[in-house]
Amino acid sequence: MSPTRPRKIPQRTCVACRTVRAKRDLVRVVRLIDGTVVVDPTGKKSGRGGYLCRQRPCWEKALQHGALERALKQTIPAESRATLSTFAAGLPEALAEAPAPHP
């Protein structure tokens, strides 16, 4: 029998801090066809998307400095910006780092 190969883990880059992480560790923000911008917890909604870390500083940077607007190729409407800010307020200030595995 041949040994099984490990599963490939999809990688994505945070649009704010430019850190490459596993897709599951990031939150997808998607621009829908009607122009609204929403958080996509499943990562499967149709539309242009961008990824952000699950920490408040990345979200603040992305919203204040236009990184998310550049990724979505659209200015974010005021209603959508308010929704994203509310979501960001519930995120931790920093990510809890996982302990290093023992050899």
Backbone as CSV, one residue per row, in Angstrom:
resi,resn,N_x,N_y,N_z,CA_x,CA_y,CA_z,C_x,C_y,C_z
1,MET,0.820,-1.183,0.000,0.000,0.000,0.000,0.868,1.253,0.000
2,SER,0.438,2.252,-0.728,1.203,3.489,-0.753,0.788,4.380,0.421
3,PRO,1.753,5.099,0.968,1.412,5.984,2.087,0.518,7.128,1.595
4,THR,-0.395,7.534,2.454,-1.288,8.631,2.069,-0.566,9.962,2.233
5,ARG,-0.808,10.825,1.296,-0.215,12.150,1.363,-1.033,13.016,2.321
6,PRO,-0.387,13.920,3.020,-1.154,14.807,3.895,-2.040,15.731,3.057
7,ARG,-3.190,16.073,3.609,-4.106,16.954,2.892,-3.498,18.332,2.713
8,LYS,-3.738,18.905,1.565,-3.264,20.252,1.291,-4.178,21.237,2.021
9,ILE,-3.584,22.148,2.768,-4.351,23.154,3.498,-4.305,24.443,2.690
10,PRO,-5.480,24.945,2.234,-5.482,26.184,1.454,-4.956,27.363,2.269
11,GLN,-4.127,28.171,1.643,-3.534,29.337,2.291,-4.112,30.616,1.695
12,ARG,-4.317,31.622,2.528,-4.780,32.926,2.079,-3.970,33.995,2.807
13,THR,-3.983,35.217,2.272,-3.237,36.322,2.847,-4.190,37.361,3.401
14,CYS,-3.938,37.819,4.618,-4.729,38.894,5.228,-4.454,40.176,4.445
15,VAL,-5.504,40.895,4.048,-5.322,42.104,3.245,-4.755,43.250,4.071
16,ALA,-4.815,43.156,5.400,-4.317,44.234,6.253,-2.848,44.027,6.636
17,CYS,-2.532,42.892,7.261,-1.173,42.668,7.764,-0.306,41.854,6.803
18,ARG,-0.898,41.326,5.724,-0.205,40.557,4.687,0.392,39.249,5.218
19,THR,-0.143,38.728,6.300,0.309,37.457,6.853,-0.401,36.316,6.142
20,VAL,0.346,35.301,5.738,-0.237,34.132,5.087,-0.630,33.144,6.180
21,ARG,-1.890,32.739,6.168,-2.405,31.796,7.157,-3.287,30.780,6.448
22,ALA,-3.659,29.742,7.183,-4.615,28.767,6.663,-5.952,29.475,6.443
23,LYS,-6.632,29.104,5.388,-7.898,29.740,5.029,-8.889,29.731,6.192
24,ARG,-8.919,28.658,6.962,-9.846,28.540,8.097,-9.525,29.508,9.226
25,ASP,-8.306,29.996,9.297,-7.905,30.913,10.355,-8.269,32.359,10.038
26,LEU,-8.734,32.612,8.828,-9.084,33.969,8.404,-10.592,34.091,8.204
27,VAL,-11.066,35.330,8.176,-12.482,35.616,7.939,-12.600,36.212,6.546
28,ARG,-13.518,35.700,5.758,-13.730,36.219,4.405,-14.773,37.331,4.440
29,VAL,-14.469,38.408,3.760,-15.400,39.515,3.564,-15.680,39.546,2.073
30,VAL,-16.961,39.600,1.706,-17.323,39.477,0.300,-18.165,40.666,-0.162
31,ARG,-17.897,41.101,-1.400,-18.716,42.120,-2.052,-19.757,41.388,-2.883
32,LEU,-21.022,41.595,-2.531,-22.106,40.932,-3.254,-22.411,41.677,-4.552
33,ILE,-23.215,41.065,-5.395,-23.551,41.646,-6.698,-24.238,43.005,-6.553
34,ASP,-25.061,43.162,-5.483,-25.780,44.424,-5.291,-24.893,45.526,-4.712
35,GLY,-23.612,45.232,-4.434,-22.680,46.249,-3.955,-22.489,46.265,-2.449
36,THR,-23.297,45.523,-1.710,-23.108,45.479,-0.265,-21.904,44.602,0.073
37,VAL,-21.304,44.895,1.207,-20.141,44.152,1.665,-20.517,43.488,2.985
38,VAL,-20.356,42.172,3.060,-20.755,41.418,4.242,-19.661,40.436,4.653
39,VAL,-19.730,40.016,5.916,-18.845,38.965,6.417,-19.403,37.637,5.921
40,ASP,-18.525,36.791,5.425,-18.927,35.490,4.893,-18.339,34.391,5.775
41,PRO,-19.065,33.988,6.836,-18.497,32.992,7.753,-18.253,31.623,7.109
42,THR,-19.022,31.276,6.089,-18.837,29.976,5.440,-17.732,30.020,4.392
43,GLY,-17.432,31.199,3.865,-16.412,31.332,2.833,-16.874,30.858,1.477
44,LYS,-18.192,30.729,1.288,-18.707,30.169,0.041,-19.657,31.084,-0.714
45,LYS,-19.906,32.279,-0.206,-20.822,33.181,-0.918,-20.198,33.614,-2.232
46,SER,-21.069,33.877,-3.183,-20.623,34.310,-4.495,-20.289,35.796,-4.462
47,GLY,-19.167,36.159,-5.029,-18.765,37.554,-5.096,-17.273,37.688,-4.870
48,ARG,-16.784,38.908,-5.032,-15.360,39.172,-4.846,-15.054,39.249,-3.359
49,GLY,-14.029,38.564,-2.927,-13.737,38.495,-1.501,-12.332,38.894,-1.137
50,GLY,-12.169,39.146,0.145,-10.870,39.425,0.734,-10.841,38.777,2.105
51,TYR,-9.659,38.491,2.608,-9.524,37.789,3.874,-8.844,38.670,4.904
52,LEU,-9.318,38.543,6.165,-8.745,39.284,7.278,-8.520,38.343,8.452
53,CYS,-7.483,38.631,9.244,-7.222,37.853,10.453,-8.374,38.034,11.438
54,ARG,-8.465,37.107,12.369,-9.512,37.177,13.393,-9.029,37.992,14.587
55,GLN,-8.518,39.195,14.322,-8.093,40.089,15.398,-8.443,41.528,15.020
56,ARG,-8.822,42.289,16.025,-9.336,43.641,15.816,-8.373,44.581,15.091
57,PRO,-7.068,44.595,15.406,-6.173,45.542,14.715,-6.163,45.390,13.190
58,CYS,-6.243,44.163,12.698,-6.263,43.964,11.243,-7.528,44.567,10.637
59,TRP,-8.660,44.385,11.299,-9.920,44.926,10.789,-9.902,46.448,10.806
60,GLU,-9.383,47.029,11.894,-9.311,48.499,11.974,-8.406,49.054,10.881
61,LYS,-7.269,48.411,10.687,-6.328,48.857,9.644,-6.961,48.739,8.264
62,ALA,-7.634,47.616,8.008,-8.250,47.391,6.695,-9.344,48.412,6.407
63,LEU,-10.114,48.775,7.427,-11.203,49.737,7.225,-10.695,51.175,7.158
64,GLN,-9.698,51.518,7.965,-9.210,52.897,8.014,-8.288,53.255,6.848
65,HIS,-7.474,52.313,6.432,-6.461,52.618,5.418,-6.820,52.150,4.012
66,GLY,-8.020,51.604,3.838,-8.496,51.256,2.512,-8.014,49.931,1.955
67,ALA,-7.385,49.101,2.773,-6.881,47.819,2.273,-8.029,46.921,1.815
68,LEU,-9.121,46.932,2.559,-10.264,46.101,2.185,-10.937,46.644,0.923
69,GLU,-11.014,47.953,0.793,-11.598,48.543,-0.418,-10.770,48.191,-1.646
70,ARG,-9.456,48.189,-1.508,-8.596,47.807,-2.639,-8.801,46.344,-2.996
71,ALA,-8.921,45.490,-1.989,-9.107,44.061,-2.247,-10.449,43.786,-2.920
72,LEU,-11.475,44.534,-2.519,-12.810,44.321,-3.083,-13.047,45.147,-4.346
73,LYS,-12.113,46.042,-4.644,-12.202,46.921,-5.818,-13.495,47.727,-5.825
74,GLN,-13.829,48.268,-4.648,-15.038,49.083,-4.504,-14.969,49.824,-3.175
75,THR,-15.523,51.042,-3.136,-15.647,51.714,-1.853,-16.739,51.014,-1.052
76,ILE,-16.550,50.938,0.237,-17.498,50.226,1.089,-18.611,51.183,1.497
77,PRO,-19.883,50.827,1.222,-21.006,51.691,1.613,-21.051,51.884,3.130
78,ALA,-21.629,52.992,3.582,-21.669,53.337,5.004,-22.358,52.257,5.843
79,GLU,-23.462,51.694,5.334,-24.180,50.668,6.100,-23.301,49.428,6.277
80,SER,-22.626,49.039,5.219,-21.751,47.861,5.277,-20.560,48.135,6.190
81,ARG,-20.015,49.355,6.145,-18.886,49.722,6.998,-19.281,49.625,8.469
82,ALA,-20.508,50.054,8.793,-20.995,49.985,10.173,-21.125,48.524,10.617
83,THR,-21.619,47.678,9.734,-21.757,46.253,10.051,-20.393,45.614,10.275
84,LEU,-19.435,45.936,9.437,-18.088,45.383,9.577,-17.420,45.877,10.862
85,SER,-17.630,47.148,11.212,-17.062,47.704,12.441,-17.649,47.018,13.669
86,THR,-18.944,46.739,13.622,-19.597,46.033,14.726,-19.024,44.629,14.874
87,PHE,-18.823,43.939,13.752,-18.227,42.602,13.782,-16.820,42.670,14.369
88,ALA,-16.038,43.670,13.941,-14.655,43.817,14.404,-14.589,44.099,15.900
89,ALA,-15.578,44.806,16.425,-15.575,45.140,17.851,-15.667,43.890,18.721
90,GLY,-16.228,42.822,18.192,-16.344,41.584,18.945,-15.137,40.673,18.843
91,LEU,-14.134,41.086,18.091,-12.932,40.264,17.912,-11.898,40.573,18.991
92,PRO,-11.018,39.612,19.292,-9.969,39.861,20.297,-8.915,40.835,19.778
93,GLU,-8.201,41.433,20.709,-7.143,42.389,20.368,-5.959,41.698,19.690
94,ALA,-5.702,40.453,20.067,-4.601,39.684,19.467,-4.994,38.215,19.419
95,LEU,-4.385,37.484,18.511,-4.653,36.060,18.392,-3.959,35.298,19.514
96,ALA,-4.637,34.297,20.025,-4.013,33.420,21.013,-3.163,32.415,20.253
97,GLU,-1.876,32.445,20.498,-0.972,31.550,19.790,-1.085,30.142,20.376
98,ALA,-1.105,29.170,19.511,-1.161,27.784,19.935,0.205,27.365,20.469
99,PRO,0.237,26.549,21.507,1.535,26.103,22.015,2.260,25.247,20.972
100,ALA,3.561,25.316,20.988,4.356,24.546,20.027,4.206,23.055,20.319
101,PRO,4.053,22.234,19.266,3.917,20.794,19.493,5.225,20.212,20.005
102,HIS,5.111,19.204,20.858,6.302,18.546,21.383,6.790,17.515,20.377
103,PRO,8.104,17.400,20.218,8.651,16.424,19.258,8.476,15.006,19.686
